[in-house]
């Protein structure tokens, strides 16, 4: 379940990153150590067992074959002959040898220091039935390998051979390997615990720095800065956080300035309206012409207030990214209609409006967006022009891109003001702007509108004085 805005979720033990990381790491280490202490040891033990079984089976088979070539039957009278035959055989140092007759009675025995721990009558009976019995065990640090082999004559078992080999050396190797692997496992486990503790501590320390920084920013400290050393993802996250707080600080400053400027822009006409209306109400002997003049001024201030409010609403809509349904818009028709509306304003200021419009210039936008761009650029060029100047509007296509250019012959913009001309409420000459009726919002509306419809706007100084604003629209692809 998602936590509500402003709520901070509580972290459970098993949901923490440090817990997940530690458990995952320890699980991998445990699996590796388990395999190392079981699979490899068992594989090594099985290799030894196979070699030992093959060895005792070969010795038993060798003895049985020699007995088959020498005896037709085995009995108690053959003990001396058995001793002589076995004594002449190379049995590879096997310590335990027993030879029985067909009844399982031992006719020959050679036992080592530990006796005959692997000699069992059940296995002797299986050998007398014609079966080979071979097995190996590991007990008390020693490999014990036993083989029971029948002695055959004319297809009948006349006896059995029991051979057993003890190998404490191989057992010692296996035991030593077990001890070595166990010691290595203990060292690896301790090292893993220390390594995980250090890694988790370092990771969580840096995570805590970022979390604390986020809390500070959430409380309004947009100037908070963190320094995370290193060149890993956490350091990159710290850099991104610092970039974010820098952007938030800039945005907060713009917001504060915007609120202050908006309040001032709205307060000025309201104060004028209040002052003029109070003057009319408080002066009973005021002349009719003066009242008419005051009412005219009130209407002008109300119109100014209405324009400023409308522009603020436009900027709010652009900031909210409220989607509009774009359509195919004929830029030529839009420019002609806009120039027709602004012609009276240009005439009243003694300016000339010129236009050079190419055919077939279509863009994918809304009528309102195109009107806002053209109207504000041309109105801005008229208001801040020189007496008897001119405004030129050109529309053309470059490949598939529609380009709108608005030139004026005004005083231009100083270099130090260029970076801020699209900022809200920014005015190069505040006194002249107020006199011209400007609010410092027109170019901001143009900039945000152009960006919203996927275009690009640039501003530059004209050779000979004045400004040039150029808008490149995304073309309409039918």
C-alpha positions in Angstrom: 0.0 0.0 0.0 1.4 3.4 -1.0 1.8 5.8 1.9 -0.1 9.1 1.8 1.6 12.3 0.9 3.7 13.6 3.8 3.7 10.2 5.6 6.9 8.3 6.1 6.7 4.6 5.9 8.1 2.5 8.7 10.8 0.1 7.7 10.6 -3.5 9.0 13.8 -5.5 9.7 13.5 -7.8 6.7 12.5 -4.9 4.4 15.7 -2.9 5.0 18.4 -2.8 2.3 21.1 -3.7 4.8 19.2 -6.9 5.9 18.5 -8.0 2.3 22.1 -7.4 1.3 23.5 -9.2 4.3 21.2 -12.2 4.0 21.8 -12.5 0.3 25.6 -12.3 0.8 25.6 -14.8 3.7 23.4 -17.2 1.7 25.8 -17.2 -1.2 28.8 -17.7 1.1 27.0 -20.5 3.0 26.2 -22.3 -0.2 29.8 -22.0 -1.4 31.2 -23.3 1.9 28.6 -26.1 2.0 29.6 -27.2 -1.4 33.3 -27.0 -0.6 32.9 -29.0 2.6 30.6 -31.7 1.2 30.7 -32.0 -2.6 34.4 -31.7 -3.1 35.2 -34.0 -0.1 32.7 -36.6 -1.2 34.1 -36.5 -4.7 37.6 -36.9 -3.4 36.5 -39.8 -1.1 34.6 -41.5 -4.0 37.8 -41.4 -6.1 39.8 -43.1 -3.3 37.0 -45.6 -2.8 37.0 -46.5 -6.5 40.7 -47.0 -6.6 40.7 -49.0 -3.4 37.9 -51.3 -4.6 39.7 -51.9 -7.9 42.9 -52.7 -6.0 41.5 -55.3 -3.6 39.3 -56.8 -6.3 42.4 -57.2 -8.5 44.4 -58.8 -5.7 41.5 -61.2 -4.7 41.0 -62.1 -8.4 44.7 -62.7 -8.8 44.9 -65.1 -5.8 41.7 -66.9 -6.9 43.0 -67.5 -10.4 46.3 -68.9 -9.1 44.4 -71.2 -6.8 42.1 -72.4 -9.6 45.2 -73.3 -11.7 46.7 -75.2 -8.8 43.9 -77.0 -6.9 40.9 -79.1 -8.0 39.5 -78.8 -4.5 40.4 -77.2 -1.2 40.5 -79.1 2.1 42.3 -79.0 5.4 45.1 -81.2 4.0 46.0 -78.4 1.6 47.0 -75.9 4.2 50.8 -76.3 3.6 50.4 -76.1 -0.1 48.2 -73.0 0.2 50.8 -71.4 2.4 53.5 -72.1 -0.2 51.4 -70.9 -3.1 50.3 -67.7 -1.4 53.8 -67.0 -0.2 55.0 -66.9 -3.7 52.4 -64.5 -4.9 52.9 -60.7 -5.1 49.8 -59.4 -3.2 50.9 -55.7 -3.1 51.4 -55.6 0.7 47.9 -56.6 1.6 47.8 -57.4 5.3 44.6 -59.4 5.6 44.1 -62.6 3.5 41.7 -65.5 4.3 41.2 -68.6 2.1 38.2 -70.9 2.9 37.0 -74.3 1.6 33.6 -74.9 0.0 32.1 -75.0 3.5 33.4 -71.6 4.6 36.0 -73.1 6.9 39.2 -71.0 7.0 42.2 -72.9 5.6 44.6 -70.0 5.4 44.7 -66.8 7.4 47.1 -63.9 7.4 45.8 -61.1 9.7 47.3 -57.7 10.4 47.7 -56.0 13.7 44.0 -55.1 13.9 42.7 -58.6 13.2 40.0 -59.3 10.5 37.4 -56.6 11.1 35.9 -57.0 7.6 35.6 -60.8 7.5 31.9 -61.8 7.7 30.5 -65.2 7.0 27.5 -63.7 5.1 29.9 -62.3 2.5 31.8 -65.7 2.4 28.5 -67.4 1.7 27.7 -64.9 -1.1 31.2 -65.6 -2.6 30.7 -69.4 -2.4 27.5 -68.9 -4.5 29.7 -67.4 -7.3 29.3 -63.7 -6.5 32.0 -61.1 -6.2 31.6 -58.9 -3.1 33.6 -55.7 -2.9 33.1 -52.7 -0.6 35.1 -49.9 1.0 34.5 -47.9 4.2 36.1 -45.0 6.0 36.3 -45.4 9.7 38.4 -43.8 12.4 40.6 -42.1 9.8 41.4 -45.2 7.8 40.1 -46.6 4.5 39.1 -50.2 4.8 38.6 -52.0 1.5 37.4 -55.6 1.3 36.8 -58.1 -1.5 35.3 -61.7 -1.4 36.0 -63.7 -4.5 35.0 -67.3 -5.3 37.6 -70.0 -6.2 36.1 -72.0 -9.1 36.9 -75.4 -10.5 34.8 -77.0 -13.3 32.2 -74.3 -12.7 31.8 -75.1 -9.0 33.0 -72.9 -6.1 35.6 -74.9 -4.2 36.4 -72.1 -1.8 36.5 -68.3 -1.3 39.2 -65.7 -1.0 38.9 -62.8 1.3 41.3 -59.8 0.9 41.2 -56.6 3.0 43.5 -53.6 2.7 44.0 -50.8 5.3 45.1 -47.4 4.1 45.6 -44.9 7.0 47.7 -42.6 4.8 44.9 -41.8 2.4 42.6 -41.5 5.4 45.0 -39.0 6.9 45.0 -37.0 3.7 41.2 -36.9 3.7 41.1 -36.0 7.4 43.6 -33.3 6.9 41.6 -32.0 3.9 38.5 -31.9 6.0 40.3 -30.0 8.8 41.8 -27.6 6.2 38.5 -26.9 4.5 36.9 -26.4 7.9 39.5 -23.9 9.0 39.2 -22.1 5.6 35.5 -22.0 6.0 35.8 -20.4 9.5 38.2 -17.8 8.2 36.0 -17.1 5.1 32.9 -16.8 7.4 34.6 -14.4 9.7 36.1 -12.4 6.9 32.6 -12.3 5.2 31.0 -11.0 8.4 33.6 -8.3 8.8 33.4 -7.4 5.0 29.6 -7.3 5.0 29.6 -5.2 8.2 32.0 -2.7 6.6 30.1 -2.6 3.3 26.7 -2.3 4.9 28.0 0.4 7.3 29.5 2.4 4.5 26.5 2.0 2.3 23.9 2.9 5.0 26.0 5.8 6.3 25.8 7.4 2.8 22.2 6.4 2.5 21.5 8.1 5.8 23.3 11.3 4.6 21.0 11.4 1.6 17.9 10.6 3.7 18.7 13.3 6.2 19.4 15.7 3.3 16.0 14.9 1.8 14.3 15.6 5.1 16.0 18.9 5.3 14.9 19.8 1.8 11.4 18.7 2.6 11.4 21.2 5.5 12.3 23.9 3.1 16.1 24.1 3.3 16.7 24.2 -0.4 20.3 25.3 0.0 21.2 22.0 1.7 24.4 20.5 0.1 25.9 17.0 0.6 29.4 15.7 -0.2 29.6 12.0 -0.8 33.1 10.8 -1.7 33.9 8.1 -4.2 33.0 7.4 -7.8 30.2 4.9 -7.5 26.4 5.1 -7.9 26.0 6.6 -4.4 28.3 9.5 -5.2 26.4 10.0 -8.5 23.2 10.0 -6.5 24.7 12.7 -4.2 25.6 14.8 -7.3 22.1 14.4 -8.7 20.7 15.4 -5.3 22.8 18.5 -5.2 21.7 19.4 -8.8 18.1 18.9 -7.7 18.5 21.2 -4.6 20.2 23.8 -6.8 17.3 23.6 -9.2 14.8 23.8 -6.3 16.6 26.8 -4.9 16.4 28.5 -8.3 12.8 27.6 -8.7 12.0 28.8 -5.2 13.7 32.1 -5.9 11.8 32.4 -9.1 8.5 31.5 -7.3 9.2 34.1 -4.6 10.0 36.8 -7.2 7.0 35.7 -9.3 4.7 36.0 -6.3 6.2 39.4 -5.3 6.0 40.8 -8.9 2.5 39.4 -9.5 1.3 40.9 -6.2 2.9 44.2 -7.2 1.4 44.1 -10.7 -2.0 43.4 -9.4 -1.7 45.8 -6.4 -0.8 48.8 -8.6 -3.9 49.0 -10.7 -6.1 48.1 -7.7 -4.5 50.9 -5.7 -5.1 53.3 -8.6 -8.7 52.2 -8.9 -9.2 52.6 -5.2 -7.6 56.0 -5.1 -9.6 57.3 -8.1 -12.9 56.0 -6.8 -12.2 57.4 -3.3 -11.5 60.8 -4.9 -14.8 60.8 -6.7 -16.8 59.7 -3.6 -15.1 62.0 -1.1 -15.3 65.2 -3.3 -18.9 66.3 -3.6 -18.0 69.4 -5.7 -15.9 67.5 -8.3 -16.5 68.7 -11.8 -18.1 66.4 -14.4 -15.1 66.5 -16.7 -12.9 65.5 -13.8 -15.2 62.6 -13.0 -15.2 61.5 -16.6 -11.4 61.7 -16.6 -11.2 59.6 -13.4 -13.6 57.0 -14.7 -11.6 56.7 -17.9 -8.5 56.2 -15.8 -10.4 53.6 -13.7 -11.4 51.8 -16.9 -7.8 51.8 -18.2 -6.5 50.4 -14.9 -9.2 47.8 -14.9 -8.2 46.8 -18.5 -4.6 46.6 -17.4 -5.6 44.4 -14.4 -7.6 42.2 -16.8 -4.7 41.8 -19.2 -2.3 40.9 -16.3 -4.7 38.4 -14.9 -5.3 36.8 -18.3 -1.5 36.5 -18.8 -1.1 35.0 -15.3 -3.8 32.4 -16.1 -2.1 31.6 -19.4 1.2 31.0 -17.6 -0.6 28.9 -15.0 -2.1 26.7 -17.7 1.3 26.3 -19.3 2.9 25.4 -16.0 0.2 22.8 -15.4 0.8 21.2 -18.8 -2.9 20.9 -19.5 -3.0 19.0 -22.8 -4.8 20.7 -25.7 -5.8 19.0 -28.9 -3.4 20.1 -31.5 -4.6 20.5 -35.1 -3.3 21.7 -38.4 -2.9 25.5 -38.2 -2.3 27.8 -41.2 0.4 30.2 -39.9 -0.2 32.6 -42.8 -3.8 33.1 -41.9 -2.9 33.5 -38.2 -0.3 36.2 -38.9 -2.7 38.1 -41.1 -5.5 38.0 -38.5 -3.1 39.1 -35.7 -1.6 42.0 -37.7 -5.2 43.2 -38.4 -5.9 43.3 -34.7 -2.6 45.2 -33.9 -2.7 47.7 -36.8 -4.6 50.3 -34.7 -2.0 50.1 -32.0 0.8 50.5 -34.5 -0.9 53.5 -36.2 -1.4 55.2 -32.8 2.3 55.0 -32.2 3.3 56.0 -35.8 4.7 52.6 -36.7 4.5 50.7 -40.0 3.7 46.9 -40.1 5.3 45.0 -42.9 4.8 41.3 -43.6 6.3 38.7 -46.0 4.4 35.5 -45.8 5.2 32.3 -47.7 2.4 29.9 -48.7 1.8 26.5 -47.3 3.3 27.1 -43.8 1.3 24.7 -41.5 2.2 23.8 -38.0 0.8 21.2 -35.6 -0.5 23.3 -32.6 -3.7 25.0 -31.4 -5.1 28.3 -32.7 -4.7 29.8 -29.2 -1.1 28.9 -28.9 -0.2 30.3 -32.3 -2.1 33.5 -31.6 -0.3 33.9 -28.2 3.1 33.6 -29.9 2.4 36.0 -32.8 0.4 38.5 -30.8 2.9 38.9 -27.9 5.9 39.1 -30.2 4.4 41.7 -32.5 2.8 43.6 -29.6 6.2 43.6 -27.8 7.9 44.9 -31.0 5.3 47.7 -31.3 5.4 48.8 -27.7 9.2 49.0 -27.4 9.9 50.6 -30.8 11.1 54.0 -31.8 8.8 56.7 -33.1 8.2 56.4 -36.8 9.8 52.9 -36.7 8.6 49.7 -38.3 7.9 46.1 -37.4 8.5 43.3 -40.0 7.0 39.9 -39.8 8.4 37.1 -42.1 7.1 33.6 -42.5 9.0 31.0 -44.5 9.8 27.3 -44.6 13.3 25.8 -44.2 13.1 22.3 -45.4 10.1 21.1 -43.4 10.5 23.6 -40.5 8.2 26.7 -40.4 10.1 29.8 -39.3 8.5 33.0 -37.9 10.7 36.1 -37.7 9.7 39.3 -36.0 12.0 42.3 -36.5 11.8 45.8 -34.9 13.9 48.9 -35.0 13.6 49.7 -31.4 16.3 50.5 -28.8 17.2 46.8 -28.4 18.2 45.0 -25.2 21.5 45.5 -23.3 23.8 42.4 -23.2 23.5 42.1 -19.5 19.7 41.7 -19.7 19.8 39.1 -22.5 19.8 36.0 -20.2 16.7 37.1 -18.5 14.4 38.4 -21.2 12.2 35.2 -21.0 11.9 35.4 -17.2 8.5 36.3 -15.8 8.0 39.9 -14.9 11.5 40.8 -16.1 11.6 44.2 -17.7 14.7 45.8 -19.2 13.5 49.4 -18.5 10.9 49.2 -15.8 9.8 52.8 -16.0 9.4 52.7 -19.8 7.7 49.3 -19.6 5.1 50.6 -17.2 4.5 53.6 -19.4 4.0 51.3 -22.4 1.6 49.1 -20.4 3.9 46.1 -20.3 3.8 43.5 -17.5 6.9 41.6 -18.3 4.9 38.5 -19.0 4.6 38.5 -22.8 7.9 37.0 -23.7 7.5 34.4 -20.9 4.2 33.3 -22.4 5.8 33.1 -25.8 8.8 31.1 -24.5 6.6 28.6 -22.6 4.0 28.3 -25.4 6.7 27.5 -28.0 8.3 24.9 -25.7 4.9 23.4 -25.0 4.2 22.8 -28.8 7.7 21.5 -29.4 9.3 24.6 -31.0 12.3 26.7 -30.3 12.6 30.5 -29.9 15.8 32.6 -30.1 16.5 36.3 -29.7 19.3 38.4 -31.3 20.2 42.0 -32.0 19.6 43.3 -35.5 22.4 45.0 -37.4 21.5 48.7 -37.4 19.5 48.5 -34.1 16.5 46.7 -32.8 15.7 43.1 -32.0 15.0 40.0 -33.9 12.9 37.1 -32.4 12.8 33.9 -34.4 10.5 30.9 -33.7 11.0 27.6 -35.3 7.9 25.5 -35.3 7.6 21.7 -35.7 6.0 21.2 -39.1 2.6 19.6 -39.6 3.0 16.2 -41.3 -0.3 15.4 -43.1 
